[in-house]
Amino acid sequence: QVQLVESGGGLVQAGGSLRLSCAASGRILSTYAMGWFRQAPGKEREFVAAIRWSGGSPNYADSVKGRFTISRNNTKNTVCLQMNSLKTEDTAVYYCAADPSLWSSSYYSRKADDYDYWGQGTQVTVSS
């Protein structure tokens, strides 16, 4: 079993920054992909970024590329999402998730259904 706990959400003005953290515990393998998703009111959950514990290049949604950075700390079992140049359309509940599928090391699923483990979510609100 895997447990994921997000933190770091809050209220920020447009153009500002926030850093989200995801603390992972339990039986986590280095092959797992760790992803961040977000869900705005009335919208479907959408992929934001993903990275593997074992390394390799991370993957980003086009909407956040160049503004968001995903990183991992294998010693602390944490995955972080640094969000810069925030826009009002980034407002959503952000979720950390783990995908145990044995994809190739260069492939990341962007489908929420492929991620078996989820955190409780943290609210990010960007005001204009």
Secondary structure, DSSP 8 states (H G I E B T S, - for coil): -EEEEEE--EEEETT--EEEEEEEEES--TT-EEEEEEE-TTS--EEEEEEETT----EE-TTTTTTEEEEEETTTTEEEEEE-S--GGG-EEEEEEEE-----TT-----GGG--EE---EEEEEE-
